[in-house]
Amino acid sequence: MQKDSLNNDEPFHDDEHHMPLGIRVLNWISVGFLIYFLLCAVGLIEAGFLAVGQKTAEQIFSYATNPIAGVFVGILTTSLVQSSSVTTSILVGLVAAGLPISIAVPIVIGANFGTTLTNTFVSLGYARDRSDFKRAFSAATVHDAFNLICLLIFLPLEIAFGFLQKIAVFVGELLSAFAPTDRILTANFNFINALTDPLIEEIKALASGLMQPWNGLMVAAIGFVMLIVSITFVSQLLKLLLANHARRLTEKMSTAAPSSGIITGLFATLLLQSSSATTSLLVPLAGSGVLTTKQVYPFTLGANVGTCLTAILAAFAVTGQRELAFEIAIVHLVYNLLGVLLIYSLPFLRYLPVQLAEYVGDLGSRRFVVATTYVIGIFFLVPALGIFLLSR
């Protein structure tokens, strides 16, 4: 029997208040280590997928013969390599080699959707508990829902008018004219990578003796095991440590303006240089009942925009094809900014992503096979089928 003791309308037990100070400090240190292992697990999953899928992803780009196929290519390749930056890096080279920008823009739109897979993986670590999984899966899929709505709104407009392409070309030419000729403004340092790379590289070295794709699959499998273990223990500790503060924190965040959540998500992503890290860290808070899907939602939007600003900084560091790098980065930024502005300005759209995510979370929590089918179907099977049908 699965436990449902932590519904959103039930208060947390006030256990932390009676806990000795030394035990509380030790538990918080344990949470820090578990979050570190969680970030390492996410990095291992991404590294494993990258090892398995990068060459395949490069081959899949050849099927982007029209805008619709380009969207499917962007979703599938980014889901395979678990890195939108890898997708856009390949894309810059292909545009330089002659790929029309009118095809490149839909690929960026698809890549924006495919990159949301990482935090959905994190939510699967809560599958052992129905109520926790419902909250975690809803919080993770709100990112999917928002990007899907943006895709359905802006892709037809882009195909009809090419407005993203025109904006990107104009701003790209403007920025590249002022970009420094040296590499002073590099964005190569990544705070998360600096912390997690030592452990990730050690684990990758253990699997280096295996042939491809088995080495990548082994790295990803170790990442999944670390993910489940980290989620299991960090969830229990957060429930215990935040018991006395969760209700006050929830009430405070429920009265805060959504704009503050968006700004926080934006700056957190600029600091961590990874939207996957930002959104993945929110999933345990949602799964533990500290945050609701509605409260996670603005952070997600801010992370969406923040990762685009990081890409623009990275474009300053490009020595060749800098103008193309700016154009691809600007497409990503303008697309996400317009999405946030449009959806938040229309009351009937504002919380539609939250409603969709909670509906999917409810279905997934009832039957885990629904959740896994959703992940495999929307990120892999549907794009692969679309590419197959459109390439015939």
Secondary structure, 3 states (H helix, E strand, C coil): CCCCCCCCCCCCCCCHHHCCHHHHHHHHHHHHHHHHHHHHHHHHHHHHHHHHHHHHHHHHHHHCCCHHHHHHHHHHHHHHHCCHHHHHHHHHHHHHCCCCHHHHHHHHHHHHHHCCHHHHHHHHCCCCCHHHHHHHHHHHHHHHHHHHHHHHHHHHHHHHHCHHHHHHHHHHHHHHHHCCCCCCCCCCCCHHHHHHHHHHHHHHHHCCCCCCCHHHHHHHHHHHHHHHHHHHHHHHHHHHHCCCCHHHHHHHHHHCCHHHHHHHHHHHHHHHCCHHHHHHHHHHHHHCCCCCHHHHHHHHHHHHHHHHHHHHHHHHCCCCCHHHHHHHHHHHHHHHHHHHHHHHHCHHHHCHHHHHHHHHHHHHHHCHHHHHHHHHHHHHHHHHHHHHHHCC
